Amino acid sequence: MSTLDIDDEIAHEICNRFEYSGQHFDEGSFVAIEGGRVLGVGGTFEEAHEILRRSGVPAGEGMVCEVERPCRIMIR
Amino acid sequence: MLSQTFPFHQGLPTIKLSFTHRVSGKLVARQLLVDSGFTGECDLLLSIDDCRDFCISFARSKEVGGALTGTHRLVWVKCVLPELNFEKSVRSLEADLSTMSLADGIDGLVGLSFLTQFAAWGGRENNGQDQWDFFLER
């Protein structure tokens, strides 16, 4: 399993339970995840993205997960 | 209020959006089909190559139904509409466009989540000449 797959699993768990590894996450917040770790939480995408950059994650890598109830995308 | 219009492409409503290239930092334009039937928490659909080139970070993957099915990767991309003073990071679905019946010259889709960020949007006839434009107002 790739690092990205692991980060994606963490993001799914956060959105399913609003909690991960004992930490609560508010709906509407943005979580910076990389290398299987939660690096921080921001109120906007830009804040979470900045956490990735300040943590040394190269541009185009790392994940920003908006905390939201899972819903399906439809293309009709 | 700021307004921008885009001519229909082969009779279809489209928007020309610019994206920041991940490596060069330059703006790259793409013509996207407006699809108000593309719903859910995702703004755009772009090719796998474009998602790689424009990705500023990854987003949580999502289940997709309808014209595409299964779990698809999403990326955050920065898009720009200079005339509307619009610059925002939005989520794009990554898809193999060859499996979709898109008209030539169409590089992807714009969904309802993107459109609803504007005060008004829609199609209108241009000067009564049976030529149509798609407009966005902000």
Backbone of each chain as ProteinMPNN parsed JSONL, in Angstrom:
{"seq_chain_A": "MSTLDIDDEIAHEICNRFEYSGQHFDEGSFVAIEGGRVLGVGGTFEEAHEILRRSGVPAGEGMVCEVERPCRIMIR", "coords_chain_A": {"N_chain_A": [[0.85, -1.201, 0.0], [0.594, 2.205, -0.877], [2.024, 5.324, 0.353], [0.25, 7.376, -0.185], [-2.158, 5.984, -0.383], [-2.414, 5.163, 2.26], [-2.647, 7.65, 3.548], [-5.064, 8.386, 2.401], [-6.784, 6.508, 3.52], [-6.713, 7.335, 6.181], [-7.927, 9.844, 5.882], [-10.491, 9.049, 5.096], [-11.33, 7.754, 7.406], [-11.387, 9.893, 9.189], [-13.463, 11.424, 8.068], [-15.585, 9.657, 8.258], [-15.887, 9.203, 10.997], [-15.32, 11.541, 12.28], [-13.128, 11.635, 13.845], [-9.842, 10.652, 14.738], [-7.336, 8.543, 15.83], [-7.8, 9.267, 18.495], [-8.163, 11.985, 18.325], [-10.399, 14.672, 17.867], [-12.228, 15.98, 15.075], [-13.543, 18.867, 13.614], [-16.472, 19.308, 11.63], [-16.156, 20.718, 8.434], [-13.64, 21.696, 8.761], [-10.14, 21.624, 7.723], [-7.804, 19.151, 7.1], [-4.398, 18.484, 7.283], [-2.486, 15.952, 5.945], [0.137, 13.597, 5.838], [2.4, 11.041, 4.888], [1.193, 9.089, 6.461], [0.517, 10.399, 8.77], [-1.241, 12.807, 10.74], [-0.721, 16.126, 10.244], [-1.646, 18.593, 10.979], [-4.363, 20.982, 11.499], [-6.499, 23.159, 9.716], [-8.559, 26.109, 9.246], [-9.222, 26.727, 6.724], [-8.661, 25.673, 3.284], [-6.262, 26.782, 2.423], [-4.864, 27.298, 4.803], [-4.41, 24.693, 5.776], [-2.93, 23.678, 3.696], [-0.681, 25.261, 3.876], [0.374, 24.275, 6.232], [1.273, 21.777, 5.361], [3.327, 22.627, 3.609], [5.06, 24.017, 5.354], [5.874, 21.92, 6.843], [7.65, 20.732, 5.275], [6.77, 19.22, 3.157], [6.887, 18.451, -0.215], [5.728, 20.505, -2.991], [2.683, 19.57, -4.505], [2.515, 17.185, -3.289], [1.359, 15.238, -0.428], [-1.719, 15.423, 1.51], [-4.802, 17.216, 1.651], [-7.574, 17.131, 3.543], [-10.923, 17.871, 3.491], [-13.101, 18.052, 6.147], [-15.955, 16.345, 6.071], [-19.269, 14.985, 5.713], [-19.422, 11.794, 4.267], [-20.25, 11.684, 0.845], [-21.662, 10.802, -2.298], [-20.32, 11.423, -5.53], [-22.074, 12.447, -8.369], [-22.405, 12.012, -11.854], [-24.323, 12.991, -14.312]], "CA_chain_A": [[0.0, 0.0, 0.0], [1.418, 3.407, -0.98], [1.8, 6.348, 1.37], [-0.972, 8.102, -0.554], [-3.291, 5.131, 0.004], [-2.528, 5.219, 3.728], [-3.204, 8.978, 3.855], [-6.47, 8.368, 1.982], [-7.519, 5.745, 4.542], [-6.857, 8.219, 7.356], [-8.925, 10.859, 5.527], [-11.817, 8.412, 5.13], [-11.695, 7.514, 8.806], [-11.73, 11.198, 9.767], [-14.778, 11.853, 7.584], [-16.615, 8.714, 8.712], [-16.067, 9.214, 12.449], [-14.909, 12.86, 12.793], [-12.149, 11.339, 14.888], [-8.769, 9.739, 14.321], [-6.285, 8.371, 16.823], [-8.149, 9.981, 19.721], [-8.325, 13.419, 18.089], [-11.674, 15.037, 17.243], [-12.117, 16.932, 13.97], [-14.809, 19.561, 13.359], [-16.951, 19.333, 10.257], [-15.829, 21.973, 7.752], [-12.213, 22.03, 8.892], [-9.27, 21.04, 6.691], [-6.762, 18.405, 7.796], [-3.179, 18.207, 6.51], [-2.053, 14.57, 6.209], [1.245, 13.146, 4.971], [3.22, 9.963, 5.424], [0.457, 8.338, 7.47], [0.384, 11.201, 9.992], [-1.952, 14.08, 10.699], [0.274, 17.16, 10.543], [-2.299, 19.754, 11.577], [-5.724, 21.289, 11.056], [-6.735, 24.563, 9.409], [-9.951, 26.491, 9.018], [-9.393, 26.84, 5.273], [-7.718, 24.852, 2.528], [-4.952, 27.453, 2.372], [-4.182, 27.094, 6.088], [-3.95, 23.297, 5.85], [-1.882, 23.533, 2.672], [0.505, 25.915, 4.427], [0.931, 23.329, 7.22], [2.055, 20.808, 4.576], [4.548, 23.242, 3.087], [5.954, 24.326, 6.487], [6.385, 20.644, 7.337], [8.645, 20.251, 4.315], [6.177, 18.356, 2.131], [7.051, 19.118, -1.514], [4.511, 20.916, -3.715], [2.063, 18.492, -5.266], [2.447, 15.974, -2.466], [0.575, 15.407, 0.785], [-3.168, 15.462, 1.313], [-5.64, 18.089, 2.463], [-8.907, 16.519, 3.616], [-11.996, 18.671, 4.093], [-13.899, 17.168, 7.009], [-17.345, 16.422, 5.604], [-19.94, 13.685, 5.703], [-19.199, 11.161, 2.957], [-21.358, 11.688, -0.114], [-21.247, 10.304, -3.602], [-20.338, 12.34, -6.672], [-22.87, 11.922, -9.491], [-22.229, 12.672, -13.156], [-25.478, 12.541, -15.119]], "C_chain_A": [[0.888, 1.255, 0.0], [1.11, 4.373, 0.171], [0.51, 7.11, 1.091], [-2.215, 7.297, -0.183], [-3.501, 5.167, 1.521], [-3.127, 6.563, 4.154], [-4.696, 9.028, 3.517], [-7.318, 7.598, 3.0], [-7.743, 6.585, 5.796], [-7.945, 9.263, 7.091], [-10.338, 10.272, 5.578], [-12.259, 8.179, 6.569], [-12.108, 8.823, 9.483], [-13.138, 11.613, 9.34], [-15.899, 10.914, 8.039], [-16.934, 8.886, 10.188], [-15.816, 10.575, 13.085], [-13.883, 12.701, 13.913], [-11.059, 10.452, 14.289], [-7.709, 9.733, 15.412], [-6.525, 9.237, 18.065], [-8.351, 11.474, 19.557], [-9.655, 13.681, 17.382], [-11.435, 16.063, 16.14], [-13.482, 17.548, 13.691], [-15.175, 19.489, 11.885], [-16.637, 20.706, 9.656], [-14.378, 22.393, 7.898], [-11.41, 21.269, 7.832], [-8.052, 20.423, 7.383], [-5.596, 18.127, 6.848], [-2.643, 16.842, 6.933], [-0.889, 14.241, 5.28], [2.018, 12.044, 5.663], [2.533, 9.178, 6.53], [0.283, 9.086, 8.783], [-0.476, 12.43, 9.732], [-0.966, 15.155, 11.142], [-0.349, 18.394, 11.188], [-3.66, 19.999, 10.963], [-5.822, 22.791, 10.808], [-8.209, 24.838, 9.203], [-10.276, 26.637, 7.544], [-8.431, 25.881, 4.587], [-6.329, 25.465, 2.586], [-4.184, 27.245, 3.67], [-3.615, 25.676, 6.184], [-2.814, 23.062, 4.852], [-0.574, 24.149, 3.169], [1.178, 25.019, 5.483], [1.778, 22.273, 6.5], [3.391, 21.406, 4.153], [5.551, 23.492, 4.216], [6.552, 23.049, 7.083], [7.375, 20.021, 6.357], [8.094, 19.321, 3.259], [6.288, 19.081, 0.785], [5.71, 19.468, -2.15], [3.986, 19.745, -4.531], [2.004, 17.183, -4.506], [1.686, 16.284, -1.179], [-0.9, 15.539, 0.463], [-3.808, 16.51, 2.209], [-7.058, 17.529, 2.38], [-9.881, 17.507, 4.238], [-12.876, 17.727, 4.897], [-15.372, 17.37, 6.659], [-17.944, 15.023, 5.642], [-19.765, 13.07, 4.306], [-20.437, 11.252, 2.076], [-20.795, 11.327, -1.482], [-21.267, 11.441, -4.628], [-21.167, 11.675, -7.766], [-22.57, 12.713, -10.75], [-23.325, 12.144, -14.069], [-25.341, 13.007, -16.56]], "O_chain_A": [[1.827, 1.351, 0.791], [0.095, 4.258, 0.857], [-0.232, 7.45, 2.013], [-3.208, 7.859, 0.277], [-4.636, 5.199, 1.997], [-4.006, 6.611, 5.014], [-5.489, 9.628, 4.242], [-8.442, 7.998, 3.303], [-8.818, 6.554, 6.396], [-8.778, 9.537, 7.955], [-11.27, 10.925, 6.048], [-13.424, 8.382, 6.908], [-13.064, 8.854, 10.257], [-13.918, 12.1, 10.159], [-17.043, 11.345, 8.187], [-18.083, 8.741, 10.604], [-16.062, 10.762, 14.276], [-13.793, 13.537, 14.812], [-11.332, 9.606, 13.437], [-7.246, 10.784, 15.857], [-5.606, 9.848, 18.61], [-8.673, 12.167, 20.522], [-9.998, 12.997, 16.417], [-10.55, 16.912, 16.253], [-14.47, 16.828, 13.547], [-14.317, 19.594, 11.008], [-16.833, 21.733, 10.306], [-13.929, 23.332, 7.241], [-11.932, 20.392, 7.144], [-7.359, 21.089, 8.153], [-5.785, 17.602, 5.751], [-2.381, 16.6, 8.111], [-0.918, 14.562, 4.092], [2.263, 12.1, 6.868], [3.193, 8.66, 7.431], [-0.06, 8.483, 9.8], [-0.442, 13.015, 8.65], [-0.441, 15.114, 12.255], [0.34, 19.156, 11.866], [-4.065, 19.312, 10.025], [-5.301, 23.595, 11.581], [-9.006, 23.921, 9.01], [-11.443, 26.669, 7.152], [-7.514, 25.345, 5.209], [-5.337, 24.761, 2.774], [-2.972, 27.036, 3.639], [-2.48, 25.482, 6.62], [-1.861, 22.337, 5.138], [0.507, 23.62, 2.911], [2.403, 25.012, 5.606], [2.862, 21.916, 6.963], [4.444, 20.789, 4.311], [6.741, 23.218, 4.066], [7.593, 23.084, 7.74], [7.876, 18.92, 6.583], [8.862, 18.69, 2.532], [5.826, 20.215, 0.662], [4.694, 18.824, -1.889], [4.753, 19.02, -5.166], [1.501, 16.183, -5.018], [1.404, 17.443, -0.877], [-1.289, 15.739, -0.687], [-3.422, 16.68, 3.365], [-7.659, 17.46, 1.308], [-9.694, 17.936, 5.377], [-13.342, 16.714, 4.377], [-15.951, 18.425, 6.919], [-17.233, 14.018, 5.607], [-19.94, 13.749, 3.294], [-21.543, 10.934, 2.514], [-19.615, 11.527, -1.768], [-22.137, 12.311, -4.585], [-20.99, 10.492, -8.058], [-22.489, 13.941, -10.716], [-23.271, 11.008, -14.539], [-26.211, 12.727, -17.384]]}, "seq_chain_B": "MLSQTFPFHQGLPTIKLSFTHRVSGKLVARQLLVDSGFTGECDLLLSIDDCRDFCISFARSKEVGGALTGTHRLVWVKCVLPELNFEKSVRSLEADLSTMSLADGIDGLVGLSFLTQFAAWGGRENNGQDQWDFFLER", "coords_chain_B": {"N_chain_B": [[-20.862, 44.537, -10.473], [-18.892, 41.83, -11.625], [-18.503, 40.322, -14.82], [-18.217, 37.589, -17.09], [-18.072, 36.166, -20.318], [-18.384, 33.185, -22.304], [-18.029, 31.719, -25.419], [-20.319, 29.287, -26.766], [-19.261, 25.932, -27.425], [-19.295, 23.989, -30.155], [-22.072, 24.024, -29.921], [-22.368, 23.631, -27.231], [-22.346, 24.514, -23.722], [-19.517, 26.056, -22.347], [-16.592, 26.716, -20.308], [-13.641, 28.603, -20.138], [-10.971, 27.908, -18.284], [-8.106, 28.797, -16.338], [-5.175, 27.206, -15.108], [-2.711, 26.778, -12.546], [0.408, 25.579, -13.335], [2.073, 22.896, -11.813], [4.885, 22.553, -11.824], [6.132, 24.505, -13.553], [4.832, 26.807, -12.794], [3.433, 28.414, -14.444], [0.438, 29.737, -16.057], [-2.029, 27.648, -17.425], [-4.396, 27.118, -19.908], [-7.641, 25.611, -20.048], [-10.426, 24.181, -21.728], [-13.56, 23.644, -20.54], [-16.43, 21.604, -20.243], [-19.626, 22.681, -19.258], [-21.488, 21.15, -16.822], [-24.246, 20.763, -15.215], [-25.343, 18.578, -14.112], [-23.402, 17.268, -12.84], [-22.711, 16.552, -9.767], [-22.154, 16.899, -6.183], [-19.51, 16.993, -3.69], [-17.308, 18.245, -5.296], [-15.536, 20.053, -7.706], [-14.536, 20.049, -10.343], [-13.732, 18.038, -13.267], [-10.943, 16.538, -14.539], [-8.381, 15.426, -16.857], [-6.189, 12.599, -16.262], [-3.501, 13.272, -16.723], [-3.593, 16.11, -16.613], [-4.43, 16.444, -13.967], [-2.185, 15.494, -12.654], [-0.317, 17.413, -13.475], [-1.351, 19.831, -12.514], [-1.808, 19.497, -9.857], [-1.841, 20.588, -6.507], [-2.051, 19.545, -4.033], [-3.138, 16.363, -2.73], [-6.553, 15.166, -2.456], [-9.197, 13.664, -0.488], [-10.193, 10.488, -1.739], [-13.143, 9.615, -3.654], [-16.402, 8.068, -3.991], [-17.955, 7.534, -7.104], [-20.777, 7.921, -9.208], [-22.953, 7.185, -12.028], [-22.113, 8.513, -15.145], [-19.48, 7.909, -14.788], [-18.033, 5.364, -12.763], [-17.226, 3.884, -9.562], [-14.389, 4.182, -7.279], [-12.632, 7.185, -7.203], [-9.635, 9.105, -7.521], [-9.03, 12.331, -6.105], [-7.802, 15.647, -6.597], [-6.377, 18.726, -5.364], [-6.497, 21.722, -7.121], [-5.258, 24.843, -8.38], [-7.208, 27.341, -9.696], [-7.945, 29.945, -12.085], [-9.752, 32.843, -13.021], [-9.145, 35.524, -14.573], [-10.589, 37.84, -15.463], [-12.743, 37.908, -13.795], [-11.62, 38.304, -11.426], [-11.092, 36.044, -9.951], [-9.643, 33.563, -8.083], [-8.884, 30.494, -6.961], [-8.459, 27.569, -4.921], [-9.571, 24.457, -5.8], [-11.39, 21.316, -5.857], [-10.612, 18.608, -7.996], [-11.812, 15.89, -9.841], [-10.113, 13.001, -10.907], [-9.85, 11.554, -14.046], [-10.074, 9.132, -16.701], [-10.355, 10.434, -19.659], [-10.793, 9.303, -22.108], [-12.696, 7.394, -21.864], [-15.021, 8.698, -21.813], [-17.63, 10.335, -23.613], [-16.722, 12.929, -24.832], [-16.864, 16.029, -26.617], [-14.63, 17.013, -29.302], [-11.885, 19.04, -28.357], [-12.748, 19.562, -25.829], [-11.718, 19.603, -22.531], [-12.473, 18.576, -20.109], [-14.756, 18.647, -17.276], [-16.955, 21.047, -15.718], [-18.529, 21.272, -12.672], [-21.613, 21.446, -10.652], [-20.94, 22.361, -8.077], [-18.846, 24.095, -8.54], [-20.068, 26.071, -10.13], [-21.936, 27.204, -8.389], [-20.492, 28.881, -6.829], [-20.618, 31.336, -7.855], [-22.409, 34.436, -8.386], [-24.317, 34.501, -10.37], [-25.134, 32.481, -13.2], [-25.248, 30.965, -16.463], [-26.751, 30.239, -19.723], [-27.016, 32.357, -22.6], [-28.528, 34.008, -25.404], [-26.588, 35.502, -27.937], [-26.786, 38.655, -29.008], [-29.073, 38.106, -30.502], [-28.455, 36.491, -32.679], [-28.622, 33.792, -32.976], [-26.451, 32.728, -31.764], [-24.843, 31.441, -29.001], [-23.815, 32.185, -25.656], [-22.051, 31.271, -22.664], [-22.374, 32.541, -19.423], [-20.739, 33.932, -16.546], [-21.202, 35.508, -13.441], [-20.0, 37.651, -10.902]], "CA_chain_B": [[-20.707, 43.086, -10.597], [-18.019, 41.411, -12.719], [-19.133, 39.319, -15.683], [-17.385, 37.057, -18.176], [-18.823, 35.254, -21.187], [-17.606, 32.181, -23.041], [-18.86, 31.221, -26.52], [-20.594, 27.855, -26.785], [-18.351, 25.146, -28.254], [-20.099, 22.97, -30.848], [-23.42, 24.063, -29.371], [-22.351, 23.226, -25.818], [-21.829, 25.54, -22.815], [-18.159, 25.775, -21.865], [-15.846, 27.754, -19.591], [-12.182, 28.465, -20.281], [-10.35, 28.141, -16.972], [-6.655, 28.661, -16.317], [-4.647, 26.485, -13.946], [-1.292, 26.961, -12.281], [1.167, 24.355, -13.522], [2.786, 22.56, -10.577], [6.34, 22.68, -11.959], [6.562, 25.772, -14.161], [4.147, 27.937, -12.165], [2.732, 29.182, -15.48], [-0.982, 29.455, -16.214], [-2.369, 26.802, -18.573], [-5.853, 27.221, -20.103], [-8.383, 24.415, -20.442], [-11.834, 24.409, -22.044], [-14.309, 22.635, -19.791], [-17.871, 21.547, -20.498], [-20.461, 22.946, -18.086], [-22.395, 20.031, -16.61], [-24.923, 20.987, -13.929], [-25.694, 17.259, -13.588], [-22.203, 16.788, -12.126], [-23.018, 17.047, -8.425], [-21.365, 16.352, -5.08], [-18.463, 17.904, -3.222], [-16.191, 18.227, -6.24], [-15.809, 21.159, -8.616], [-14.099, 19.839, -11.721], [-13.212, 16.744, -13.701], [-9.836, 16.754, -15.471], [-7.671, 14.208, -17.245], [-5.154, 12.121, -15.331], [-2.291, 14.08, -16.948], [-3.794, 17.464, -16.09], [-4.45, 16.373, -12.496], [-0.791, 15.379, -12.214], [0.406, 18.666, -13.745], [-1.913, 20.987, -11.798], [-2.052, 19.118, -8.452], [-1.061, 21.253, -5.457], [-2.007, 18.469, -3.035], [-4.197, 15.391, -2.968], [-7.75, 15.239, -1.627], [-9.73, 12.321, -0.194], [-10.856, 9.849, -2.871], [-14.6, 9.55, -3.479], [-17.212, 7.195, -4.835], [-18.598, 8.245, -8.201], [-21.816, 7.162, -9.891], [-23.454, 7.796, -13.246], [-21.293, 8.314, -16.342], [-18.287, 7.222, -14.279], [-18.354, 4.615, -11.549], [-16.093, 3.42, -8.778], [-13.679, 5.143, -6.447], [-11.7, 7.986, -7.999], [-8.776, 10.024, -6.811], [-9.273, 13.761, -6.273], [-6.658, 16.509, -6.294], [-6.635, 20.168, -5.272], [-5.835, 22.497, -8.166], [-5.537, 26.28, -8.281], [-7.724, 27.837, -10.977], [-7.99, 31.404, -12.195], [-10.518, 33.554, -14.048], [-8.657, 36.884, -14.297], [-11.598, 38.886, -15.688], [-13.673, 37.913, -12.66], [-10.812, 38.43, -10.213], [-11.367, 34.789, -9.252], [-8.5, 32.655, -7.955], [-9.283, 29.63, -5.859], [-8.094, 26.156, -4.934], [-10.794, 23.651, -5.849], [-11.118, 19.886, -6.023], [-10.889, 18.013, -9.301], [-11.834, 14.441, -10.012], [-9.162, 12.522, -11.909], [-10.574, 10.561, -14.845], [-9.615, 8.779, -18.041], [-11.346, 11.075, -20.528], [-11.051, 8.498, -23.301], [-13.862, 6.553, -21.609], [-16.195, 9.567, -21.825], [-17.906, 10.816, -24.974], [-16.632, 14.385, -24.844], [-16.594, 16.605, -27.944], [-13.244, 17.439, -29.537], [-11.582, 20.357, -27.799], [-13.21, 19.654, -24.442], [-10.652, 19.041, -21.693], [-12.989, 18.096, -18.83], [-16.08, 19.129, -16.872], [-17.185, 21.942, -14.582], [-19.737, 20.799, -12.014], [-22.501, 22.382, -9.961], [-20.252, 22.967, -6.927], [-18.063, 25.23, -9.045], [-20.965, 27.122, -10.617], [-22.666, 27.862, -7.298], [-19.618, 29.864, -6.184], [-20.834, 32.607, -8.539], [-23.706, 35.053, -8.093], [-25.247, 34.111, -11.436], [-24.497, 31.746, -14.302], [-26.23, 30.393, -17.382], [-26.558, 30.475, -21.146], [-27.875, 33.392, -23.17], [-28.317, 34.236, -26.825], [-25.696, 36.631, -28.161], [-27.246, 39.624, -30.02], [-30.157, 37.573, -31.324], [-27.927, 35.92, -33.926], [-28.611, 32.345, -32.815], [-25.157, 32.334, -31.199], [-25.039, 31.418, -27.564], [-22.665, 32.305, -24.745], [-22.24, 30.941, -21.251], [-21.868, 33.662, -18.629], [-20.55, 33.851, -15.088], [-21.185, 36.817, -12.791], [-19.453, 37.559, -9.547]], "C_chain_B": [[-19.83, 42.758, -11.811], [-18.692, 40.3, -13.522], [-18.152, 38.858, -16.76], [-18.232, 36.096, -18.999], [-17.863, 34.359, -21.964], [-18.49, 31.659, -24.174], [-19.109, 29.713, -26.398], [-19.608, 27.161, -27.732], [-19.145, 23.994, -28.852], [-21.491, 22.855, -30.226], [-23.51, 23.716, -27.901], [-21.783, 24.335, -24.939], [-20.453, 25.144, -22.268], [-17.621, 26.975, -21.09], [-14.373, 27.512, -19.88], [-11.545, 28.885, -18.963], [-8.841, 28.01, -17.108], [-6.205, 28.038, -15.006], [-3.159, 26.771, -13.791], [-0.58, 25.624, -12.415], [2.078, 24.118, -12.317], [4.291, 22.821, -10.67], [6.745, 24.068, -12.449], [5.965, 26.988, -13.46], [3.375, 28.787, -13.158], [1.254, 28.798, -15.53], [-1.21, 28.679, -17.508], [-3.888, 26.791, -18.701], [-6.448, 25.877, -20.529], [-9.838, 24.788, -20.697], [-12.664, 23.276, -21.441], [-15.8, 22.747, -20.084], [-18.634, 21.797, -19.202], [-21.488, 21.824, -17.963], [-23.04, 20.175, -15.233], [-25.434, 19.666, -13.344], [-24.523, 16.573, -12.898], [-22.292, 17.376, -10.717], [-22.191, 16.313, -7.367], [-20.239, 17.314, -4.753], [-17.201, 17.778, -4.074], [-16.516, 19.231, -7.343], [-15.595, 20.827, -10.082], [-13.809, 18.375, -11.993], [-12.16, 17.042, -14.757], [-9.173, 15.419, -15.798], [-6.628, 13.83, -16.19], [-3.88, 12.962, -15.478], [-2.44, 15.483, -16.372], [-3.817, 17.463, -14.559], [-3.026, 16.262, -11.961], [-0.07, 16.726, -12.365], [-0.08, 19.841, -12.892], [-2.071, 20.73, -10.294], [-1.194, 19.956, -7.495], [-1.04, 20.392, -4.19], [-3.158, 17.519, -3.358], [-5.387, 15.671, -2.047], [-8.243, 13.812, -1.399], [-10.422, 11.756, -1.439], [-12.354, 9.729, -2.581], [-15.229, 8.539, -4.421], [-17.922, 8.04, -5.882], [-19.646, 7.328, -8.835], [-22.285, 7.899, -11.133], [-22.567, 7.473, -14.429], [-19.956, 7.67, -16.014], [-18.709, 6.459, -13.034], [-17.07, 4.226, -10.826], [-15.48, 4.521, -7.942], [-12.632, 5.867, -7.291], [-10.883, 8.905, -7.094], [-9.194, 11.472, -7.094], [-8.001, 14.518, -5.929], [-7.152, 17.942, -6.104], [-5.841, 20.846, -6.381], [-6.172, 23.973, -7.95], [-5.998, 26.77, -9.641], [-7.977, 29.334, -10.906], [-8.929, 31.824, -13.318], [-10.175, 35.033, -13.869], [-9.729, 37.961, -14.445], [-12.585, 38.995, -14.54], [-12.937, 38.101, -11.334], [-11.018, 37.209, -9.312], [-10.111, 33.929, -9.263], [-8.772, 31.785, -6.741], [-8.725, 28.224, -6.037], [-9.372, 25.339, -4.829], [-10.407, 22.183, -6.065], [-11.501, 19.404, -7.419], [-10.828, 16.49, -9.207], [-10.858, 14.08, -11.121], [-9.852, 11.421, -12.715], [-9.885, 10.32, -16.182], [-10.662, 9.299, -19.028], [-11.677, 10.234, -21.758], [-12.272, 7.593, -23.111], [-15.16, 7.372, -21.647], [-16.387, 10.117, -23.239], [-17.906, 12.341, -24.999], [-16.311, 14.864, -26.257], [-15.116, 16.974, -28.063], [-13.031, 18.828, -28.956], [-12.064, 20.56, -26.385], [-12.214, 18.899, -23.559], [-11.148, 18.496, -20.356], [-14.341, 18.717, -18.541], [-15.985, 20.132, -15.732], [-18.512, 21.522, -13.972], [-20.499, 21.878, -11.263], [-21.818, 23.069, -8.778], [-19.417, 24.168, -7.35], [-18.998, 26.385, -9.401], [-21.607, 27.901, -9.473], [-21.763, 28.782, -6.464], [-19.803, 31.255, -6.79], [-22.248, 33.112, -8.262], [-24.748, 34.66, -9.129], [-24.468, 33.395, -12.524], [-25.591, 31.193, -15.211], [-25.88, 30.678, -18.829], [-27.463, 31.594, -21.609], [-27.504, 33.606, -24.635], [-27.524, 35.529, -27.002], [-26.231, 37.473, -29.312], [-28.319, 39.059, -30.956], [-29.698, 36.941, -32.626], [-27.822, 34.395, -33.859], [-27.232, 31.834, -32.38], [-25.299, 32.445, -29.685], [-23.716, 31.533, -26.817], [-23.046, 31.727, -23.394], [-21.647, 32.086, -20.443], [-21.7, 33.28, -17.165], [-20.535, 35.269, -14.559], [-20.738, 36.667, -11.353], [-19.555, 38.918, -8.868]], "O_chain_B": [[-20.001, 43.334, -12.885], [-19.37, 39.441, -12.958], [-17.359, 39.648, -17.273], [-19.01, 35.313, -18.455], [-16.717, 34.715, -22.24], [-19.601, 31.198, -23.913], [-18.228, 28.96, -25.981], [-19.176, 27.749, -28.724], [-19.615, 23.119, -28.125], [-22.018, 21.76, -30.03], [-24.606, 23.527, -27.373], [-20.849, 25.027, -25.344], [-20.264, 24.026, -21.788], [-18.128, 28.091, -21.204], [-13.906, 26.373, -19.872], [-11.576, 30.055, -18.581], [-8.352, 27.205, -17.901], [-6.77, 28.3, -13.944], [-2.443, 26.977, -14.771], [-0.901, 24.66, -11.719], [2.767, 25.03, -11.86], [4.902, 23.263, -9.698], [7.591, 24.727, -11.844], [6.529, 28.08, -13.525], [2.735, 29.767, -12.776], [0.86, 27.708, -15.116], [-0.652, 29.014, -18.553], [-4.594, 26.495, -17.737], [-5.83, 25.114, -21.272], [-10.415, 25.605, -19.979], [-12.492, 22.107, -21.788], [-16.354, 23.843, -20.162], [-18.329, 21.198, -18.17], [-22.264, 21.579, -18.887], [-22.47, 19.769, -14.22], [-25.907, 19.636, -12.207], [-24.639, 15.44, -12.431], [-21.988, 18.549, -10.504], [-21.614, 15.256, -7.624], [-20.035, 18.315, -5.44], [-16.172, 17.273, -3.625], [-17.635, 19.258, -7.855], [-16.355, 21.254, -10.951], [-13.658, 17.575, -11.07], [-12.44, 17.713, -15.751], [-9.376, 14.42, -15.109], [-6.247, 14.642, -15.347], [-3.253, 13.322, -14.482], [-1.528, 15.991, -15.721], [-3.285, 18.377, -13.929], [-2.695, 16.861, -10.939], [0.695, 17.127, -11.488], [0.696, 20.746, -12.585], [-2.427, 21.639, -9.543], [0.026, 20.028, -7.648], [-0.123, 20.498, -3.375], [-4.037, 17.838, -4.159], [-5.253, 16.319, -1.008], [-7.768, 12.871, -2.035], [-11.157, 12.473, -2.117], [-12.779, 9.739, -1.426], [-14.689, 8.201, -5.474], [-18.426, 9.124, -5.586], [-19.433, 6.124, -8.979], [-22.045, 9.098, -11.278], [-22.29, 6.305, -14.7], [-19.367, 6.976, -16.843], [-19.636, 6.865, -12.333], [-15.982, 4.238, -11.401], [-15.98, 5.645, -7.898], [-11.847, 5.239, -8.001], [-11.354, 9.402, -6.071], [-9.654, 11.791, -8.191], [-7.219, 14.089, -5.081], [-8.205, 18.322, -6.616], [-4.653, 20.576, -6.557], [-7.226, 24.311, -7.411], [-5.277, 26.638, -10.63], [-8.191, 29.907, -9.838], [-8.915, 31.256, -14.41], [-10.836, 35.728, -13.099], [-9.78, 38.895, -13.645], [-13.193, 40.045, -14.331], [-13.541, 38.062, -10.263], [-11.107, 37.322, -8.089], [-9.58, 33.605, -10.326], [-8.877, 32.285, -5.622], [-8.542, 27.751, -7.158], [-10.156, 25.503, -3.894], [-9.269, 21.859, -6.405], [-12.56, 19.742, -7.948], [-9.936, 15.905, -8.593], [-10.781, 14.761, -12.144], [-10.378, 10.466, -12.142], [-9.205, 11.196, -16.717], [-11.715, 8.688, -19.212], [-12.72, 10.429, -22.382], [-12.822, 7.083, -24.086], [-16.255, 6.821, -21.53], [-15.418, 10.334, -23.967], [-18.951, 12.969, -25.166], [-15.586, 14.202, -27.0], [-14.44, 17.216, -27.063], [-13.904, 19.69, -29.056], [-11.824, 21.612, -25.793], [-11.906, 17.73, -23.796], [-10.352, 18.01, -19.552], [-14.997, 19.248, -19.438], [-15.076, 20.082, -14.902], [-19.516, 21.425, -14.678], [-20.105, 23.044, -11.233], [-22.09, 24.238, -8.505], [-19.297, 25.142, -6.606], [-18.755, 27.531, -9.024], [-21.799, 29.113, -9.571], [-22.225, 29.393, -5.5], [-19.227, 32.231, -6.31], [-23.155, 32.341, -7.95], [-25.925, 34.503, -8.804], [-23.288, 33.669, -12.742], [-26.723, 30.981, -14.775], [-24.847, 31.279, -19.127], [-28.559, 31.769, -21.077], [-26.36, 33.421, -25.05], [-27.759, 36.519, -26.309], [-26.145, 37.062, -30.469], [-28.441, 39.51, -32.094], [-30.472, 36.863, -33.581], [-27.039, 33.784, -34.586], [-26.889, 30.671, -32.597], [-25.817, 33.435, -29.168], [-22.669, 31.061, -27.261], [-24.221, 31.699, -23.027], [-20.546, 32.553, -20.737], [-22.414, 32.432, -16.63], [-19.92, 36.148, -15.162], [-21.057, 35.687, -10.679], [-19.15, 39.065, -7.715]]}, "name": "protein", "num_of_chains": 2, "seq": "MSTLDIDDEIAHEICNRFEYSGQHFDEGSFVAIEGGRVLGVGGTFEEAHEILRRSGVPAGEGMVCEVERPCRIMIRMLSQTFPFHQGLPTIKLSFTHRVSGKLVARQLLVDSGFTGECDLLLSIDDCRDFCISFARSKEVGGALTGTHRLVWVKCVLPELNFEKSVRSLEADLSTMSLADGIDGLVGLSFLTQFAAWGGRENNGQDQWDFFLER"}
